[in-house]
Amino acid sequence: MAVQTDTRSPANNVFANGQAQPSLQEISPPASADEFREAMSRIASSVSIVCTDGSHGMAGFTCSAVCAVTDEPPTIMVCINRKSAANAVIKGNGVLCVSSLGADQVALSQLFAGVGRVPMNERFTGSDWAVLATGSPYCKASRVALDCQVAAVREVGTHSVIFAEVISTAHASGDEPLIYHSRNYATVRHMA
């Protein structure tokens, strides 16, 4: 038996009561940047360091915009401001590694967020760094590392949305995750 797919636009969607819903253009203008940032601050996000290394140099930045896209092929999405110095370096190298931070790694998050204006190469000093398949640095003390090859990039507004295929992983600790919520660092507690 063939199934017909309804391909009407959202403007033509009809609910059970038979009333047509207005198109998105008829609803209202988009939220302001301030309104959007305030709303997003109320959504908890994990905190990661995203790093790269290769012919275009070494760079890293703190990121709370990392999420899974699909498991076949294993792909994540990372958002980075176009003004970030790491943006062009990641695109040029074509590789990156995400280190998901634990609750005790606030100082590392701050360092890669630019607090203290420590030069990029000095941020990677010490014995807490290693590499996986792509050669991108990851923090050995992080909760998990996702080593990736850039698969696609889409420019959206002020940011680049990077789709990256996961090549290898490392699991370093079972500590509580570092979370960013309501413009503050936090962690989670399990509910019974």
Secondary structure as UniProt FT lines:
FT   HELIX           10..12
FT   TURN            16..17
FT   HELIX           24..27
FT   HELIX           33..41
FT   STRAND          45..46
FT   STRAND          48..52
FT   TURN            55..56
FT   STRAND          59..63
FT   STRAND          66..71
FT   TURN            72..73
FT   STRAND          74..81
FT   TURN            82..83
FT   HELIX           85..93
FT   STRAND          95..100
FT   TURN            103..104
FT   HELIX           106..112
FT   TURN            113..116
FT   HELIX           120..123
FT   STRAND          129..131
FT   TURN            133..134
FT   STRAND          137..139
FT   TURN            140..141
FT   STRAND          144..156
FT   TURN            157..158
FT   STRAND          159..171
FT   STRAND          179..181
FT   TURN            182..183
FT   STRAND          184..186
//
